[in-house]
């Protein structure tokens, strides 16, 4: 699986602080605004938005944080271990 964040914050320092505070260690895509092609195609409504993508490239979870994110990861890891 892959974790991918999307961030649209114009204030780069604030974005970096939030990323550090939330301990986001995965790739985060910087977009240019609500009309950015990524935001349009992926229907990003808030920033950052976290997508959890499975090994087949399918977005399995969207907008998950904290315990929900941990649960999503645990689910995908459990699925991978049964293959």
Secondary structure by P-SEA (a helix, b strand, c coil): cbbbbbbbcccaaaaaaaaaaaccccbbbbbcccccaaaaaaccccccbbbbbccccccccccccaaaaaaaaaaaaaaaaac
